[in-house]
Amino acid sequence: MLLAVDASVLVAELPRARGRRILDDPGLEFVVAEQAWSEVLHELPARLAARERHGHLHGGRASEMMDECLRLAIIHLPVIASEAYAPLEVAARRRVPRDPNDWPTVALALTLECGIWTADADFLGCGVPTWTTETLGLHLES
């Protein structure tokens, strides 16, 4: 199954064991829109630094975790250039009116005729299947 991945789910799941298990599953294939990947590269270091400040990661572990996340992403998350899905920008923006900044992921899913892995309710009703981390986990268990 091919899925376009939303930035917020990557920021949340790349550092987690369950997210890494999902990305490693041979029955799943993932892609990420160029703009979504840029958002991940901006948000993930801040999220990891906050976890370290709050004592959830220790002794420089945030930097190590970031490296691990990037290694995993290189293996499992091809970044698709915006030229591939930009022709569907107008249609995609109409499908996510609550957060039009999510249009690249929707446009990518429309272009590739695939679903979206997300934890963001703004994608509900966008016209393509959406998968949460929990539903992907259940799917993989069956």
Buried (B, 14 or more C-beta within 10 A) or exposed (E): BEBBBBBBBBBBBBBEEEBBEBBEBEEBBBBBBBBBBBBBBEBBBEBBBEBBEEEEBEEEBBBEBBEBBBEBBEEBBEBBEBEBBBEBBEEBBEBBEEEBEBBBBBBBBBBBEBBBBBBBEBBEEBBBBBBBBEEBBEBEEE
